[in-house]
Amino acid sequence: MADRFAGEIHIGGTLRVADRDPDDVSEFLGECSEQPTDWGESGQRDALTVDTIEQVIDQDTGWITFRNDQARYGEFEELEGLCRQLGLSYDRTSDARYEHNGESARWRPGMERPLVENADQSGKPMVHCECIEACLATLKAGRIAEGIKALEELVPEVAPLPRFEVDARK
């Protein structure tokens, strides 16, 4: 049995309906129909369509946001996979629990795979002290370019999450 703990996902980008496999779009909408939008909710709602997806878009951020306090390992595995298939960006955070660290996962179109990092309970990515110490030693040794490159690898740049929108043009 899988461990279940809190996870939160924000989805952004443009769902280009005409450019995507209709089965993938339907599966995405079905998965969204089953996700809770707030902690402690069941997540069951009427089936979402391209015309009704705005029901789950946060008006302040413009993202689709789901919060599940019983997510399998704090992840939204099926939904994350569908987002990648459909070219939709996402940011997901999972709480630490038992022997599992907190986690931050970010994906944007063009990335080979999600950037997954250890995170604190607020979802902020964390870096191990040993990694910072190694970068500092490289800089102190006068290998500035190498030290800067190592720091950039520790803190990769990811574009901000765009607002979610639907392009239903044919």
C-alpha positions in Angstrom: 0.0 0.0 0.0 1.3 3.4 -1.0 2.0 6.1 1.6 -0.5 9.0 1.3 0.4 12.5 2.2 -0.3 16.1 1.2 0.5 17.4 -2.2 -0.4 20.5 -4.2 -0.1 21.1 -7.9 -0.5 24.3 -10.0 -1.1 23.9 -13.7 -0.5 26.6 -16.3 0.0 27.1 -20.0 -2.3 26.9 -23.0 -4.4 23.8 -23.7 -4.4 23.8 -27.5 -7.4 21.5 -28.1 -7.2 21.4 -31.9 -3.5 20.3 -31.7 -3.9 17.5 -29.2 -5.3 14.0 -29.3 -8.9 14.3 -28.2 -8.5 11.2 -26.0 -5.7 12.9 -24.1 -7.7 16.1 -23.6 -10.7 14.0 -22.4 -8.5 12.1 -20.0 -7.0 15.4 -18.7 -10.4 16.8 -18.1 -11.6 13.6 -16.4 -8.6 13.6 -14.1 -9.2 17.3 -13.2 -12.8 16.4 -12.4 -11.6 14.0 -9.7 -9.1 16.2 -8.0 -9.8 18.3 -4.8 -9.3 22.0 -5.1 -8.8 22.4 -1.4 -7.5 20.4 1.6 -10.0 17.9 2.9 -12.3 17.9 -0.1 -13.3 14.8 -1.9 -12.6 16.2 -5.4 -15.7 14.7 -7.0 -17.5 17.1 -9.2 -19.5 17.1 -12.4 -17.3 16.1 -15.4 -15.4 19.1 -16.7 -15.3 20.0 -20.3 -13.3 22.5 -22.3 -16.2 24.9 -21.8 -16.4 24.4 -18.0 -12.7 24.0 -17.0 -12.7 27.6 -15.8 -14.6 26.4 -12.7 -11.2 25.1 -11.3 -9.1 28.0 -12.4 -7.9 30.2 -9.5 -9.1 33.7 -10.3 -6.1 35.3 -8.5 -3.3 33.3 -10.0 -4.9 32.1 -13.2 -3.7 28.5 -12.6 -5.6 25.3 -12.1 -4.7 24.4 -8.5 -5.4 21.1 -6.8 -4.7 20.2 -3.1 -4.9 16.6 -1.9 -4.0 15.7 1.7 -4.2 12.0 0.7 -2.2 12.0 -2.6 -0.1 8.9 -3.3 3.4 9.9 -2.1 2.2 13.5 -2.3 2.2 13.3 -6.1 -0.3 13.6 -8.9 1.3 11.0 -11.1 -1.4 10.6 -13.8 -2.2 14.3 -13.9 1.5 15.3 -14.2 2.0 12.8 -17.0 -1.0 14.2 -18.9 0.3 17.7 -18.4 3.6 16.7 -20.1 1.7 15.0 -22.9 -0.4 18.1 -23.5 2.4 20.6 -23.1 1.0 22.1 -20.0 3.4 23.5 -17.3 3.1 22.6 -13.7 4.6 23.1 -10.3 4.0 20.4 -7.6 5.0 20.3 -4.0 4.7 17.4 -1.6 5.0 17.5 2.2 7.6 15.5 4.0 6.3 12.5 5.8 7.8 9.4 7.5 11.1 8.7 5.7 10.2 10.8 2.7 11.6 14.4 2.2 9.4 17.2 1.1 9.6 17.6 -2.7 9.3 20.3 -5.3 8.7 19.3 -9.0 8.6 21.7 -11.9 8.1 21.0 -15.5 7.8 23.3 -18.6 7.5 22.4 -22.3 10.9 21.7 -23.7 12.2 20.1 -20.5 13.3 16.5 -20.9 11.9 15.6 -17.5 10.6 17.4 -14.4 13.1 19.2 -12.2 12.6 17.4 -8.8 14.2 18.8 -5.7 14.1 18.3 -2.0 11.8 21.0 -0.5 10.8 22.4 2.9 7.3 22.2 4.2 6.5 25.5 2.4 7.5 23.9 -0.9 10.7 25.9 -1.3 13.5 23.9 -2.9 16.4 23.1 -0.5 20.1 22.4 -1.3 22.3 20.2 0.8 25.1 22.0 2.7 27.7 19.6 1.2 26.9 20.9 -2.2 27.2 24.6 -1.2 30.5 23.8 0.7 31.9 22.2 -2.5 31.0 25.3 -4.6 32.5 27.6 -1.9 35.7 25.6 -1.9 35.9 25.8 -5.7 35.4 29.6 -5.5 38.0 30.0 -2.7 40.5 28.0 -4.9 40.1 30.8 -7.5 38.2 28.7 -10.0 35.5 31.3 -10.3 33.9 30.2 -13.6 33.8 26.6 -12.4 32.3 27.7 -9.0 29.6 29.8 -10.7 28.7 27.0 -13.1 28.4 24.6 -10.1 26.1 27.1 -8.3 24.0 27.5 -11.4 23.5 23.7 -11.5 22.4 23.8 -7.9 19.8 26.4 -8.5 18.5 25.9 -12.1 16.5 28.6 -13.6 12.9 27.7 -14.5 10.5 30.1 -16.2 7.6 31.3 -14.0 4.4 29.3 -14.3 2.1 30.9 -16.9 -1.7 31.4 -16.5 -3.9 28.5 -17.7 -6.0 29.1 -20.7 -7.8 27.1 -23.4 -7.4 27.6 -27.1 -10.3 25.8 -28.7 -9.8 27.2 -32.2 -10.0 24.6 -34.9 
